[in-house]
Protein backbone atom coordinates (compact mmCIF):
# COMPACT_ATOMS: atom_id res chain seq x y z
CA UNK A 1 0.00 0.00 0.00
CA UNK A 2 1.22 3.44 -0.85
CA UNK A 3 1.01 5.61 2.22
CA UNK A 4 -0.10 9.20 1.90
CA UNK A 5 2.80 11.52 2.53
CA UNK A 6 2.94 15.15 3.50
CA UNK A 7 4.22 17.47 0.80
CA UNK A 8 5.99 20.76 1.46
CA UNK A 9 2.74 22.68 1.98
CA UNK A 10 1.62 20.31 4.75
CA UNK A 11 -1.21 18.74 2.74
CA UNK A 12 -1.54 15.02 2.33
CA UNK A 13 -0.92 13.61 -1.12
CA UNK A 14 -2.31 10.44 -2.59
CA UNK A 15 -5.54 9.37 -4.28
CA UNK A 16 -7.72 9.30 -1.17
CA UNK A 17 -6.51 12.72 -0.04
CA UNK A 18 -7.25 14.17 -3.50
CA UNK A 19 -10.78 12.74 -3.48
CA UNK A 20 -11.35 14.10 0.01
CA UNK A 21 -10.28 17.59 -1.05
CA UNK A 22 -12.21 17.48 -4.33
CA UNK A 23 -15.58 16.52 -2.80
CA UNK A 24 -15.02 18.04 0.62
CA UNK A 25 -18.38 19.83 0.72
CA UNK A 26 -20.45 16.76 -0.19
CA UNK A 27 -21.66 14.68 2.71
CA UNK A 28 -23.66 11.53 3.10
CA UNK A 29 -26.53 13.68 4.40
CA UNK A 30 -26.67 15.32 0.94
CA UNK A 31 -26.97 11.86 -0.62
CA UNK A 32 -29.66 10.83 1.87
CA UNK A 33 -31.65 14.02 1.15
CA UNK A 34 -31.32 13.36 -2.60
CA UNK A 35 -32.58 9.80 -2.09
CA UNK A 36 -35.65 11.08 -0.24
CA UNK A 37 -36.33 13.91 -2.69
CA UNK A 38 -35.89 11.82 -5.84
CA UNK A 39 -37.81 8.94 -4.27
CA UNK A 40 -40.85 11.17 -3.98
CA UNK A 41 -40.51 12.19 -7.65
CA UNK A 42 -40.00 8.66 -9.05
CA UNK A 43 -42.09 6.79 -6.43
CA UNK A 44 -39.19 4.34 -6.08
CA UNK A 45 -35.70 4.67 -4.62
CA UNK A 46 -33.49 6.39 -7.22
CA UNK A 47 -30.53 4.65 -8.82
CA UNK A 48 -26.99 5.65 -7.97
CA UNK A 49 -26.71 7.15 -11.45
CA UNK A 50 -29.75 9.37 -10.85
CA UNK A 51 -28.35 10.51 -7.51
CA UNK A 52 -24.95 11.20 -9.09
CA UNK A 53 -26.54 13.29 -11.85
CA UNK A 54 -28.66 15.20 -9.34
CA UNK A 55 -25.67 16.06 -7.12
CA UNK A 56 -23.22 16.40 -10.04
CA UNK A 57 -20.83 13.86 -8.51
CA UNK A 58 -19.23 10.67 -9.89
CA UNK A 59 -21.20 7.46 -9.36
CA UNK A 60 -18.36 5.62 -7.54
CA UNK A 61 -18.30 8.39 -4.92
CA UNK A 62 -22.09 8.07 -4.50
CA UNK A 63 -21.62 4.33 -4.02
CA UNK A 64 -19.01 4.99 -1.33
CA UNK A 65 -21.32 7.38 0.53
CA UNK A 66 -24.22 4.93 0.26
CA UNK A 67 -22.07 2.24 1.87
CA UNK A 68 -21.48 4.66 4.74
CA UNK A 69 -25.25 5.24 5.00
CA UNK A 70 -25.74 1.47 5.13
CA UNK A 71 -23.18 1.23 7.93
CA UNK A 72 -25.19 3.78 9.91
CA UNK A 73 -28.40 1.80 9.29
CA UNK A 74 -30.11 4.58 7.32
CA UNK A 75 -30.52 2.47 4.17
CA UNK A 76 -30.61 -1.29 3.68
CA UNK A 77 -29.65 -3.16 0.53
CA UNK A 78 -32.26 -5.72 -0.55
CA UNK A 79 -30.35 -7.03 -3.57
CA UNK A 80 -27.26 -5.94 -5.43
CA UNK A 81 -29.11 -3.11 -7.16
CA UNK A 82 -32.12 -2.34 -4.95
CA UNK A 83 -32.24 -0.78 -1.52
CA UNK A 84 -34.77 0.66 0.85
CA UNK A 85 -34.69 3.55 3.28
CA UNK A 86 -34.91 2.24 6.82
CA UNK A 87 -38.14 3.14 8.66
CA UNK A 88 -39.89 4.41 5.51
CA UNK A 89 -43.44 3.61 4.43
CA UNK A 90 -42.45 2.56 0.91
CA UNK A 91 -42.35 -1.17 0.23
CA UNK A 92 -40.75 -2.77 -2.84
CA UNK A 93 -43.09 -4.50 -5.30
CA UNK A 94 -43.27 -8.27 -4.92
Helices and strands as residue ranges (DSSP letters): H 15-22, H 28-42, H 48-55, H 59-72, E 75-77, E 83-85
